[in-house]
Each structure stands twice: as structure tokens, then as C-alpha cells.
Amino acid sequence: MSRIDELIAEYAPDGIQYKSLDEVLKIKNGKDHKHLGDGDIPVYGSGGIMRYADESSAEGPSVLIPRKGSLGNLFYVEGPFWVVDTIFRTEIDDSQLDPKFLFHVLLTMSLGEMNQAGGVPSQTQSVLNKLRIPVPPLEVQREIVRILDTFSKMEAELEAELEAELEARKQQYEHFLRATVLPVEETEWTTLGEATLNYDRMRKPVTRSDRQNGKFPYYGANGIQDYVHDFIFDGTFLLVGEDGSVKNIDGSPVLNWASGKIWVNNHAHVLTAADEQFNLRYLYYYLGTVDVTKYVTGGTQPKINQKNLNTIPVPVVPRHYQDKVVEVLDQFDALINDLSVGLPAELTARRQQYEYYRDKLLTFKQLEPTS
């Protein structure tokens, strides 16, 4: 028997009482913060800390519940704080409820799905007040909080380690990318126009009526925009975003790798290898190292047009070398980006494990009402 089972057997052998939120706490509105000076008091909105001010509107511990926007973003706060009008604060009756226990319970209640409006997601006090939660004896609550806090700390420490490892892998990937796709000085060069075929003339927009629950990916400058009922390309293609104002942080173009039946609008170039001399995937990785700033034209609507795109220098290296580089970089790419493998999957598994044990610990036999 676990410590929690022992406590329940001692303090609540017949079951756990459930109460509505308005029986154990008061929900308070936030207020405007614009008149506040700068300081060290956190100011919360529905997205989290917005700024730090010189005044507080309340003192924790408290659980903050979004009123508008990201309804599932719950926050547990201690010490002084300020809340704006997009988020509620709570005044908790600590003779009945441990504030941290309340936080863990509310995390299991899918508040993000309880939208009460048609436009911006919204929540109301009246709906929240009617929510029923388990209120076990404080001894049980505190033991559950101790376990979940320990688990959360371990999960957070492991997550930090894995994220540091992931960042190290990304840096290793970037180093290998530039060390392998960027050729030595004596390498021969050609142009992207010679190395690829560009299907610009076939790109076209699709009508809104055709963008309803289709099965074929519809690509624009930044990637998949929608799914449509028809396709204009079938194969494997390198898509280069045409919008010159949209670039990666290092100046490289926005690239997408598309395979199968697809539709592409007139905001992305569609490329394939001109012949067997070039591995298209190698060109995809190579273009990720190119600063396209000097190939952008236009003032108010900067673009990477086909003429300028075709002038980008491309190294001519042996095909077997290209294939080997692609093999290694694809393995790096999968490790870093695919949520089903590698370190990201470990992060996801840890979060799911925490949520599983949290939900299990917060499931109780309900006390039957007396007649």
C-alpha cells in the first residue's frame, strides 16, 4: 500500500468529497497595467509574463486561469504579482485546498477546450465556478503535491539535459552541413539554373472552393498552406520560397522538400534535378547555406525571381560524394526534427509519463452523498 493509500484509508476511508470551485475559492478579474512603472513584479496575461512592473495587485500563492486567448495556459504563482484583464486570479481557501494541489487538478481538466465564445476563445467565471474538483484531506493533497513536484523537478532537469543535447546536435549538424556541402577552392562551379529544372510556368493559385477537406498538400512560400482536391505535380521536388522578405535567420531561403502529388501556388519555385549528375537532396542542403539577400529584387514586394534564382552558384562535386553527404545529413535531420525518433521523442515520452502519473494520482473514489 502506498503512502497516499494509507492516508486515504486513515482520513477518508469512505471516499473523497467533490466540491465546486466557488466552494473553495474566489475568482478575481485582472486589470489594466499600462499605468504601472517598470520594476520586478511579474505581470501576467493569458500567454504568461508580459512584463515586470513596480506594483502588485495580489499576493500568491494563486492559480491563474486565462479568460481570453490560450485557455489551457494555467500558471501557479507565489509572491506578489499583477494580472491583466485576459486572465483570472484565484483567492484559495487554504483551510480546504492546497493551492499547488489545485494547480495540478486543473491541469487535468482540459480547460483549453472549454471555449465559451465564437471568436477569440473565452472563458467565464460562471462556468469555472461550477467545475467540480476532488477535495481530499489536506494530508492527502500535500503528499500528492510532494510526489508531483518531485516528478516535475526530475522531468524538468531531464528535459533541460535533453534540450542541451539537442542543441549540441543541432550545432554539430550545422558544422557538418557547412563542412561538407561547401566545396574546396578548386571545385568547379555551375549555376542553379544549369543544375535544376524550374517548373515556374506550372505554378498557380487554387480557388477557395477547391480548398475544402482535400487530400493533396497545397504549398506556398512557407510550406503547406492547405489540402486540396487536385494536384499539378507528382514526384519529388525542392520548393524555394519566392517571397524575398521571408528568410531564415541566417539569410538562407525558405526551403521545403515535397514528395508525391502536390499543388504549388505562385509563391514558391518548383525545382527538380536537371540530370543524374546532381542529387536534388544535396542541392536542398546546399541552398540552406546560401545567403539569398543579394538575389532578392523589388522594393515594397521583394521577390526571388526565377532569373536571379538561376544565377546562384552551385558546386559540381562527384555524385557519390553528394549521395554520402545526403545519407549523413538525413540521419542528422531525422534525429533532430522527427518527433517519432531520437531526442524529441524522449522529451515527448517524459511529458506523457508525467501526465499519466499525475492523472492517476488525481483520480479518486467519490464520497457518496448522504441521504
C-alpha positions in Angstrom: 0.0 0.0 0.0 1.4 3.4 -1.0 1.6 6.4 1.4 -1.3 8.0 -0.4 -3.4 4.9 0.0 -2.5 4.8 3.7 -3.5 8.5 4.2 -6.8 8.0 2.3 -7.6 4.9 4.4 -6.9 6.9 7.5 -8.6 10.2 6.7 -11.2 9.4 4.0 -12.0 5.6 4.1 -15.4 6.1 2.5 -14.3 8.2 -0.5 -13.3 11.7 -1.4 -15.6 14.7 -1.4 -16.0 16.7 -4.6 -16.8 20.4 -4.5 -17.5 23.2 -7.0 -14.8 25.8 -7.4 -16.9 28.5 -5.8 -17.0 26.5 -2.6 -13.2 26.5 -2.2 -12.0 29.7 -3.9 -12.9 33.1 -5.3 -12.2 34.1 -8.9 -11.0 37.7 -9.4 -10.6 39.7 -12.6 -7.4 41.3 -13.7 -6.9 45.0 -14.6 -5.0 47.3 -16.8 -1.2 47.6 -16.3 -0.3 50.4 -18.7 0.0 53.0 -15.9 2.5 50.9 -13.9 6.2 51.7 -13.9 8.9 49.2 -14.5 10.0 47.0 -11.7 10.4 43.4 -10.7 6.8 42.3 -10.1 5.6 39.9 -12.9 2.6 41.0 -14.9 0.6 38.0 -16.3 -1.6 37.7 -19.3 -3.1 34.6 -20.8 0.3 33.9 -22.6 2.4 34.2 -19.5 4.6 37.0 -18.1 4.1 40.2 -20.3 6.5 42.5 -18.4 7.7 43.4 -14.9 6.2 46.3 -13.0 6.7 48.3 -9.8 3.3 47.4 -8.2 1.4 44.2 -7.4 -2.4 43.6 -7.5 -2.2 40.4 -5.4 0.0 38.1 -3.4 0.4 34.4 -4.1 0.1 31.5 -3.8 -2.5 31.6 -6.5 -3.5 29.7 -9.7 -4.1 31.9 -12.7 -6.7 30.9 -15.3 -6.9 32.5 -18.7 -10.1 34.4 -19.5 -9.3 35.1 -23.2 -6.9 33.5 -25.7 -4.9 30.5 -24.7 -7.4 29.0 -22.3 -5.2 26.0 -21.4 -2.3 28.1 -20.1 -2.5 27.7 -16.3 0.1 29.3 -14.0 1.0 28.7 -10.4 2.5 31.8 -8.8 3.9 32.7 -5.4 4.8 36.1 -4.1 3.5 39.4 -5.4 2.1 39.6 -9.0 -0.2 41.6 -11.3 -2.8 40.1 -13.7 -4.3 41.9 -16.7 -7.9 41.5 -17.9 -7.2 38.5 -20.1 -6.6 36.2 -17.1 -8.3 35.4 -13.8 -6.5 35.1 -10.5 -7.8 32.9 -7.6 -8.1 33.5 -3.9 -7.9 30.0 -2.4 -9.4 28.8 0.9 -6.2 27.1 2.1 -8.1 25.5 5.0 -9.7 23.3 2.4 -7.3 23.3 -0.6 -3.6 23.3 -1.1 -3.0 25.9 -3.9 -0.5 23.7 -5.7 -2.9 20.7 -5.5 -5.5 22.9 -7.2 -3.0 23.7 -9.9 -2.3 20.0 -10.6 -6.0 19.2 -10.6 -6.9 21.9 -13.1 -4.2 20.8 -15.4 -6.2 17.5 -15.9 -9.5 19.3 -16.7 -8.9 20.3 -20.4 -9.7 24.0 -19.8 -8.3 24.8 -23.2 -11.3 23.0 -24.8 -13.9 24.9 -22.8 -14.4 27.9 -25.1 -17.5 30.0 -24.4 -17.3 32.3 -27.4 -17.4 32.1 -31.2 -14.4 34.4 -31.9 -11.5 34.7 -29.6 -11.5 31.8 -27.2 -13.1 33.0 -23.9 -13.9 31.6 -20.5 -16.4 32.9 -17.9 -16.4 32.9 -14.1 -19.9 31.3 -14.1 -18.7 28.3 -16.0 -15.5 28.0 -13.9 -17.4 28.3 -10.6 -19.5 25.3 -11.4 -16.5 23.0 -12.1 -16.3 20.2 -9.6 -12.9 19.0 -8.2 -11.8 16.4 -5.7 -11.1 17.8 -2.3 -9.3 15.1 -0.3 -8.0 15.8 3.2 -5.1 18.3 3.2 -2.7 15.5 4.3 -3.5 13.6 1.1 -3.3 16.8 -1.0 0.2 17.6 0.4 1.5 14.1 -0.2 0.3 14.2 -3.9 1.8 17.7 -4.3 5.1 16.4 -2.9 5.2 13.4 -5.4 4.2 15.5 -8.4 6.6 18.3 -7.6 9.4 15.7 -7.2 8.4 14.2 -10.5 8.1 17.6 -12.2 11.6 18.6 -11.0 13.1 15.4 -12.3 11.3 15.8 -15.6 12.4 19.4 -15.9 16.0 18.5 -15.1 16.0 15.7 -17.7 14.3 17.9 -20.2 16.9 20.6 -19.7 19.6 18.0 -20.3 17.9 16.6 -23.4 17.3 20.1 -24.8 21.0 20.9 -24.2 21.9 17.7 -26.0 19.5 18.5 -28.8 21.1 22.0 -29.2 24.5 20.4 -29.3 23.3 18.0 -32.0 22.0 21.0 -34.0 25.3 22.7 -33.8 27.0 19.5 -34.8 24.6 19.2 -37.7 25.2 22.9 -38.8 29.0 22.3 -38.6 28.8 19.1 -40.7 26.4 20.7 -43.2 28.7 23.6 -43.9 31.9 21.5 -43.8 30.5 19.0 -46.4 28.3 20.9 -48.8 30.6 23.9 -49.1 33.4 22.8 -51.5 37.1 23.5 -51.5 38.5 26.3 -53.6 39.5 24.2 -56.6 35.9 22.7 -57.1 34.2 23.5 -60.4 31.1 25.6 -60.3 27.9 25.9 -62.3 24.6 27.7 -61.6 21.3 26.6 -60.1 19.7 27.2 -63.5 22.0 24.6 -65.0 21.7 22.1 -62.2 17.9 22.1 -61.9 14.8 22.4 -64.0 12.4 25.1 -62.8 8.6 24.5 -63.3 7.6 28.1 -62.7 5.1 28.2 -65.5 3.0 25.4 -64.0 2.6 27.1 -60.6 -0.8 28.6 -60.0 -3.2 29.5 -57.2 -6.2 27.4 -56.3 -9.8 28.6 -55.8 -11.2 28.7 -52.3 -13.9 26.1 -53.2 -11.2 23.6 -54.1 -9.5 24.1 -50.6 -12.1 22.2 -48.6 -11.0 19.0 -47.0 -8.8 17.8 -49.8 -6.1 15.2 -49.6 -3.3 16.7 -51.6 -0.9 19.2 -49.9 -1.1 22.8 -51.2 2.3 24.5 -50.9 3.0 28.2 -50.7 6.2 30.2 -49.8 6.4 28.9 -46.3 5.2 25.3 -46.7 1.9 23.6 -46.7 -1.0 26.1 -46.6 -3.9 23.7 -47.0 -5.1 20.4 -48.6 -6.9 20.5 -51.9 -8.8 18.1 -54.2 -6.4 18.1 -57.2 -2.6 18.2 -57.9 -0.4 19.6 -60.6 2.9 17.9 -59.7 3.7 14.3 -58.9 7.2 13.4 -57.9 9.9 14.7 -55.6 10.6 18.4 -55.6 12.7 21.1 -54.0 10.5 24.2 -53.3 12.1 27.6 -52.8 10.0 30.4 -51.3 9.7 33.3 -53.7 8.9 36.0 -51.1 12.2 37.8 -50.6 11.0 39.2 -47.2 10.7 35.7 -45.7 14.1 34.2 -45.0 15.7 32.1 -42.3 17.6 33.9 -39.6 20.9 33.2 -41.4 19.6 34.8 -44.6 19.1 31.4 -46.3 15.9 30.9 -48.4 12.8 29.1 -47.1 13.1 25.6 -48.4 10.6 22.8 -48.5 11.0 19.2 -49.5 7.9 17.9 -51.2 7.2 14.3 -52.4 4.1 12.8 -54.0 1.1 14.5 -55.5 1.1 18.2 -54.7 -0.2 21.6 -55.7 2.1 24.6 -55.5 1.0 28.2 -55.8 2.9 31.1 -57.4 4.8 31.9 -54.3 7.3 29.1 -54.4 9.7 27.9 -57.1 9.4 24.2 -58.0 12.8 22.6 -58.8 14.0 19.1 -59.8 17.5 17.9 -60.7 18.4 18.6 -64.4 20.1 15.3 -64.7 21.8 12.4 -62.9 24.9 14.5 -62.2 23.0 16.2 -59.3 21.3 14.8 -56.3 18.4 17.1 -55.6 18.6 16.4 -51.9 22.2 17.6 -51.9 21.1 20.8 -53.6 18.4 21.2 -50.9 21.0 21.0 -48.2 23.4 23.3 -50.1 20.8 26.0 -50.6 20.3 26.0 -46.9 23.8 27.5 -46.5 23.3 30.3 -49.2 22.6 33.9 -48.2 19.9 34.9 -50.8 19.9 38.6 -49.8 21.7 39.6 -53.0 19.3 37.6 -55.2 16.3 39.5 -53.9 14.7 42.2 -56.1 11.9 44.6 -55.7 11.1 47.3 -53.1 7.7 47.1 -51.4 7.3 43.5 -52.6 10.8 41.9 -52.5 11.0 38.6 -54.5 13.5 36.0 -55.6 12.5 35.7 -59.2 13.4 32.9 -61.5 16.1 34.8 -63.3 18.0 35.6 -60.2 17.4 32.2 -58.6 19.0 30.6 -61.6 22.2 32.6 -61.1 23.0 31.1 -57.6 26.4 29.3 -57.9 26.3 25.6 -57.3 29.3 23.3 -56.7 30.0 20.5 -59.1 31.1 17.6 -56.9 31.1 13.8 -57.7 27.7 12.2 -57.4 28.9 9.5 -54.9 30.1 12.3 -52.6 26.8 14.1 -52.8 25.0 10.8 -52.0 27.2 10.2 -49.0 26.6 13.7 -47.7 22.9 13.3 -48.1 22.9 10.0 -46.2 24.6 11.5 -43.2 22.6 14.8 -43.2 19.4 12.9 -43.5 20.3 10.9 -40.4 21.0 14.1 -38.5 17.8 15.7 -39.8 15.7 12.7 -38.6 17.4 12.7 -35.2 16.8 16.4 -34.7 13.4 17.1 -36.3 11.3 13.9 -36.4 9.2 13.6 -33.3 9.0 9.8 -33.7 12.7 9.2 -33.2 15.7 10.5 -31.3 15.8 13.1 -28.5 12.5 14.9 -29.3 10.7 11.6 -28.8 12.4 11.2 -25.4 11.1 14.6 -24.4 7.6 13.8 -25.5 7.7 10.4 -23.7 8.8 12.1 -20.4 6.0 14.6 -20.6 3.5 11.9 -21.3 4.8 9.8 -18.4 4.4 12.8 -16.0 0.8 13.4 -17.3 -0.1 9.7 -16.9 1.1 9.6 -13.2 -0.5 13.0 -12.5 -3.9 11.9 -13.8 -3.6 8.6 -11.9 -2.8 10.3 -8.6 -5.7 12.7 -9.0 -8.3 10.0 -9.7 -10.3 9.2 -6.5 -13.3 7.2 -5.4 -16.0 9.8 -4.9 -17.8 10.0 -1.5 -21.4 9.0 -1.9 -23.8 11.8 -0.7 -25.7 11.1 2.5 -29.4 11.0 2.2 
